[in-house]
Amino acid sequence: MHHLISTSRHAPAESTSDERRAVYTVIEAAHLLSLSRGSAYALVRNGTIPAIRMGNRWVIPKRRFHSWLDGTPESEAN
């Protein structure tokens, strides 16, 4: 009996450097910010990280994310 394992459905998101994508997932943003997944979701839900709710998922527009990050005072970034 052959067991086939499909990884395509459960594969991690493509690299965040893919310029064709207009958004990050919350998990990708968490990774970029060195935050836990839970902390990133909390910041998205309370509006700290700019995000858009699309159905049951959150997406973070790349341009707004980087503008927000660039505008964060250094005292808050540490």
N, C-alpha and C positions, 0 to 999 in steps of 0.2 A: 504494500500500500504506500502510495506516495503522498507526502504531506506538502502541500504548497502553502507558502506563507507570503501573503501579499503585504508589502510595506507601503505601497502607494497611498492607501487610505489613512494610514497612521504615521506617515512620514512627517518629520518636523517641517516647519515653514521654510521656504527658500531663504537664502541669505538676505539679510536686511539691506545689503548694498545693491539689490536689484533695482535699478533706476526706473524701470517701467511701472512698478507698483506705486500707487499714490498714497498708500496708507501702511501703517504698522499695526500689528496686533498688540494687545496689551502685554502679552508675554515678550514680544520683541522689544517693546519700550522698556519693560522691566529689566531685561538683559542690558540694554543700552545705558540704563541709569544705575545698574548694579543694585537693583531692588528685588525683594521677593515678589512672587506673583501676587500674593495677597495684598501687599503694600501698594503695588501698582494699581490693582483693581480698586482699592480704597481711594487712591488719589484721582482715578478716573471718575468714580462715582461722585466724589465731592466737588468735582470741577477743577481741581488743581492742574491735572494734566488734560489738555484740550482733546476732547474725543466726541465722537458721534455714535449714538445708539442706532444700530441697524437691525431691527428685529430683535433677536435674542443675543446679539453680540455687539461688542464695542469695537470701533476702529478709530485709529488715531491718524489724522491727516499729517503726512510727513512735514509739509511746509509749516503748518501751524505748530507742530511739535518742536521743530528746530527753532522757530521764531520765539516760542515760549521759553525754550531752554536758553537761548542766547540772551533773553531779557531777564533771566533769573539773577538777582543780585548774588554776588559771591558768598555773602554771609548765609544765604539760604541754601546754596548748593552744597555746602559742607555739612 
